[in-house]
Amino acid sequence: MTPLVLDVDGSVGPLAGELRLALGDWQEAIRFGASLGRYQQFRRHLQAQLPPQHGTAWMGSGDFHHLSWLLIEHCIARQRFSPARPLRVVVLDNHPDNMRFPWGVHCGSWVRRIAMHPAVSHVHVAGITSPDIGAGHAWENYLRPLHAGKLSYWSCGVDTGWARRLGMSAAFRAFPGLDALADALTATLASERQSTYLSIDKDVFATDVVTTNWDQGQMREAQAMGIIAALGGQLVGSDITGDVSSWQYSTWWKRWLSAGDGQDTAIDAQALAQAQAGQHALNQRLMAALSAATHPATGQTTHH
C-alpha cells in the first residue's frame, strides 16, 4: 500500500509511490510534546487529510513518536478493532515511552494511552537498553498498564529488580543480549498470531546501524528484520520514527526537557546530510520488509 509521510520536519527522503502530507507549520507546536488541546487540534487537522487506506506511516524524528497514538487509534477505528476482536501493538524502541508527563503528551509518554485502550490486547515494547526502566527512574514509569497486564518491557542490560518487589515481574522480560531478546520475541509473535500494529523508533538500533537524534540501543538490522518477518500475515498497520533533523526550540520547556533527556537536535549540515543518507537507505529496506509482512486484507483478524 501507499507509504504515508507525515512531513513535519523534512527528514524523510522520497519513498516510491508515497503520499506526503506537508505539516511543517506544526513542527514547533507538536515536536517533542504538546498539550492535549494542541495535540487534538493536530489530530483533527491530520485526520481531514488521511486516506482511507495507507501503508507504513513515516513521522520523521523520534521527537514525533507520540503521533503513533493517533495513528493507532485511526487504525483501530478504520479496521473496527474492539475488545472482542483486539489489536496487538509491538514497539521497537530503546525507551519505554511510558514515562510520566503531566502537561499533555510527549514522545516518551504515549504508550500508556494505547496500552489502556479497550481495543488493544497488549503492548510489547522491545529493545530497551535505556535506564528509563531501571530503579533510578522507576517512579517515572506509569505503573497502571504494567500492573494490568497490558504492557510488557523487553530489555537488555538494565537492572529491573524493583519490578519484582512491586509484583510486576511478569511485565518485565530481561535478556542477556539482543540476540536472545530478538529470538524470544520472534518466537512469541510467530506462535501467538494476532492482528498487530508495529511501531519502530530507529533509536532501538546500534549507532553503527543508523544515526538518530536520541541515545541509542543495541539492535542489529537483521534482528529487526527477523521480528518483522515473524509478523508476516499478521501486520495490519505500521509506523516508523527515528529519522534525523535539526531544530532549535523556541518553547522554553521543550529546550529544558529535551536537553535533560540528552536529545541532540543541533546538528551541523555535513553531519546531518551524512546521517540522513544512511537513514534513507535503511528506510528503503524497512519499507520492503514491512510491505512483505503486511496482511493482504487489512482488517482481517489472524487469531489462531
MOFENPE-V366487 format. One record per residue. N is the residue number from 0. RES is the residue in three letters. SS is DSSP state (H for helix, E for strand, L for the rest). PSI is psi in whole degrees, -180 to 180 (* if undefined). OMEGA is omega as a letter, one per 40 degrees, with the letter a starting at -180 (999 if undefined). Layout:
# MOFENPE-V366487
((N;RES;SS;PSI;OMEGA) (N;RES;SS;PSI;OMEGA))
This chain:
# MOFENPE-V366487
((0;MET;L;170;a) (1;THR;L;123;i) (2;PRO;L;141;a) (3;LEU;E;121;i) (4;VAL;E;114;i) (5;LEU;E;93;a) (6;ASP;E;80;a) (7;VAL;L;-35;a) (8;ASP;L;6;i) (9;GLY;L;18;a) (10;SER;L;-18;a) (11;VAL;L;121;i) (12;GLY;L;170;a) (13;PRO;L;137;i) (14;LEU;L;140;a) (15;ALA;L;128;i) (16;GLY;L;16;a) (17;GLU;L;155;i) (18;LEU;E;118;a) (19;ARG;E;122;i) (20;LEU;E;123;a) (21;ALA;E;111;a) (22;LEU;L;18;a) (23;GLY;H;-27;a) (24;ASP;H;-15;a) (25;TRP;H;1;a) (26;GLN;H;-52;a) (27;GLU;H;-38;a) (28;ALA;H;-35;a) (29;ILE;H;-31;a) (30;ARG;L;138;a) (31;PHE;L;-49;i) (32;GLY;E;172;a) (33;ALA;E;156;i) (34;SER;L;159;i) (35;LEU;H;-35;i) (36;GLY;H;-46;i) (37;ARG;H;-38;i) (38;TYR;H;-43;a) (39;GLN;H;-32;i) (40;GLN;H;-45;i) (41;PHE;H;-42;i) (42;ARG;H;-48;a) (43;ARG;H;-42;i) (44;HIS;H;-43;a) (45;LEU;H;-43;a) (46;GLN;H;-28;i) (47;ALA;L;-17;a) (48;GLN;L;-13;a) (49;LEU;L;136;i) (50;PRO;L;162;i) (51;PRO;L;-36;i) (52;GLN;L;144;i) (53;HIS;L;163;i) (54;GLY;L;-150;a) (55;THR;L;136;i) (56;ALA;E;133;a) (57;TRP;E;125;a) (58;MET;L;1;a) (59;GLY;L;-144;a) (60;SER;E;153;i) (61;GLY;H;-13;i) (62;ASP;H;-12;a) (63;PHE;H;18;a) (64;HIS;L;-23;i) (65;HIS;L;-11;i) (66;LEU;H;-15;i) (67;SER;H;-33;i) (68;TRP;H;-53;a) (69;LEU;H;-33;i) (70;LEU;H;-40;i) (71;ILE;H;-41;i) (72;GLU;H;-34;i) (73;HIS;H;-41;i) (74;CYS;H;-43;i) (75;ILE;H;-46;a) (76;ALA;H;-43;a) (77;ARG;H;-38;a) (78;GLN;H;7;i) (79;ARG;L;47;i) (80;PHE;L;155;a) (81;SER;E;172;i) (82;PRO;L;-31;i) (83;ALA;L;-22;a) (84;ARG;E;76;a) (85;PRO;L;168;i) (86;LEU;E;134;i) (87;ARG;E;145;i) (88;VAL;E;130;i) (89;VAL;E;129;a) (90;VAL;E;121;i) (91;LEU;E;116;a) (92;ASP;L;147;i) (93;ASN;L;-9;a) (94;HIS;L;156;a) (95;PRO;L;-23;a) (96;ASP;L;32;i) (97;ASN;L;38;a) (98;MET;E;150;a) (99;ARG;L;134;i) (100;PHE;L;97;a) (101;PRO;L;-4;a) (102;TRP;L;18;a) (103;GLY;L;-124;i) (104;VAL;E;142;i) (105;HIS;E;180;a) (106;CYS;L;-13;i) (107;GLY;L;14;a) (108;SER;L;-1;a) (109;TRP;L;-23;a) (110;VAL;H;-38;i) (111;ARG;H;-41;a) (112;ARG;H;-35;i) (113;ILE;H;-42;a) (114;ALA;H;-37;a) (115;MET;L;5;i) (116;HIS;L;132;a) (117;PRO;L;-22;a) (118;ALA;L;5;i) (119;VAL;E;124;a) (120;SER;E;-40;a) (121;HIS;E;151;i) (122;VAL;E;127;i) (123;HIS;E;117;i) (124;VAL;E;115;a) (125;ALA;E;142;i) (126;GLY;E;12;a) (127;ILE;E;123;i) (128;THR;L;0;a) (129;SER;L;146;i) (130;PRO;H;3;i) (131;ASP;H;-25;i) (132;ILE;H;11;i) (133;GLY;L;174;a) (134;ALA;H;-36;a) (135;GLY;H;-21;a) (136;HIS;H;12;a) (137;ALA;H;-42;a) (138;TRP;H;-19;a) (139;GLU;H;-16;a) (140;ASN;E;138;i) (141;TYR;L;122;a) (142;LEU;L;-23;a) (143;ARG;H;-50;a) (144;PRO;H;-27;i) (145;LEU;H;-46;i) (146;HIS;H;-36;a) (147;ALA;L;-5;a) (148;GLY;L;23;a) (149;LYS;L;-1;a) (150;LEU;E;135;i) (151;SER;E;140;i) (152;TYR;E;130;i) (153;TRP;E;112;a) (154;SER;E;170;i) (155;CYS;E;128;i) (156;GLY;L;18;i) (157;VAL;L;132;i) (158;ASP;L;109;a) (159;THR;L;29;a) (160;GLY;H;-26;i) (161;TRP;H;-30;a) (162;ALA;H;-36;i) (163;ARG;H;-40;a) (164;ARG;H;-22;i) (165;LEU;L;9;i) (166;GLY;L;27;a) (167;MET;L;23;a) (168;SER;H;-30;a) (169;ALA;H;-23;a) (170;ALA;H;-5;a) (171;PHE;E;117;i) (172;ARG;E;106;a) (173;ALA;E;140;a) (174;PHE;E;153;a) (175;PRO;L;-19;a) (176;GLY;L;169;a) (177;LEU;H;-27;i) (178;ASP;H;-47;a) (179;ALA;H;-40;i) (180;LEU;H;-50;a) (181;ALA;H;-40;i) (182;ASP;H;-44;a) (183;ALA;H;-42;i) (184;LEU;H;-43;i) (185;THR;H;-44;i) (186;ALA;H;-42;i) (187;THR;H;-47;a) (188;LEU;H;-35;a) (189;ALA;H;-32;a) (190;SER;H;-30;a) (191;GLU;L;75;a) (192;ARG;L;133;a) (193;GLN;L;149;i) (194;SER;L;129;a) (195;THR;E;141;i) (196;TYR;E;131;a) (197;LEU;E;127;i) (198;SER;E;125;a) (199;ILE;E;122;i) (200;ASP;E;118;a) (201;LYS;H;-2;i) (202;ASP;H;-5;i) (203;VAL;H;-22;a) (204;PHE;E;153;i) (205;ALA;L;155;a) (206;THR;L;-21;i) (207;ASP;L;0;i) (208;VAL;L;-47;a) (209;VAL;L;158;i) (210;THR;L;131;i) (211;THR;L;-179;i) (212;ASN;L;-9;a) (213;TRP;L;166;i) (214;ASP;L;140;a) (215;GLN;L;161;a) (216;GLY;L;-145;a) (217;GLN;L;3;a) (218;MET;E;142;i) (219;ARG;L;157;i) (220;GLU;H;-41;a) (221;ALA;H;-34;i) (222;GLN;H;-43;i) (223;ALA;H;-40;i) (224;MET;H;-35;i) (225;GLY;H;-39;i) (226;ILE;H;-44;i) (227;ILE;H;-44;a) (228;ALA;H;-35;i) (229;ALA;H;-21;i) (230;LEU;L;9;a) (231;GLY;L;128;a) (232;GLY;L;-8;i) (233;GLN;L;-19;a) (234;LEU;E;121;a) (235;VAL;E;-3;i) (236;GLY;E;155;a) (237;SER;E;156;i) (238;ASP;E;162;a) (239;ILE;E;132;i) (240;THR;E;-180;i) (241;GLY;L;8;i) (242;ASP;E;175;a) (243;VAL;L;132;i) (244;SER;L;160;a) (245;SER;L;132;a) (246;TRP;L;138;i) (247;GLN;L;116;a) (248;TYR;L;139;i) (249;SER;L;-16;i) (250;THR;L;123;a) (251;TRP;H;-42;a) (252;TRP;H;-27;i) (253;LYS;H;-39;i) (254;ARG;H;-43;a) (255;TRP;H;-51;a) (256;LEU;H;-40;a) (257;SER;H;-37;i) (258;ALA;H;-39;i) (259;GLY;H;-26;i) (260;ASP;L;2;i) (261;GLY;L;22;a) (262;GLN;L;141;i) (263;ASP;L;104;i) (264;THR;L;4;i) (265;ALA;L;96;a) (266;ILE;L;132;i) (267;ASP;L;159;a) (268;ALA;H;-41;a) (269;GLN;H;-45;i) (270;ALA;H;-37;i) (271;LEU;H;-45;a) (272;ALA;H;-41;i) (273;GLN;H;-44;i) (274;ALA;H;-41;a) (275;GLN;H;-32;i) (276;ALA;H;-44;i) (277;GLY;H;-40;i) (278;GLN;H;-45;a) (279;HIS;H;-41;i) (280;ALA;H;-43;i) (281;LEU;H;-39;i) (282;ASN;H;-41;a) (283;GLN;H;-42;a) (284;ARG;H;-40;i) (285;LEU;H;-40;a) (286;MET;H;-42;i) (287;ALA;H;-42;a) (288;ALA;H;-42;a) (289;LEU;H;-38;i) (290;SER;H;-41;a) (291;ALA;H;-31;a) (292;ALA;H;-17;a) (293;THR;E;136;a) (294;HIS;L;133;a) (295;PRO;L;-25;i) (296;ALA;L;87;a) (297;THR;L;139;a) (298;GLY;L;-17;i) (299;GLN;L;121;a) (300;THR;L;151;a) (301;THR;L;30;i) (302;HIS;L;136;i) (303;HIS;L;*;999))
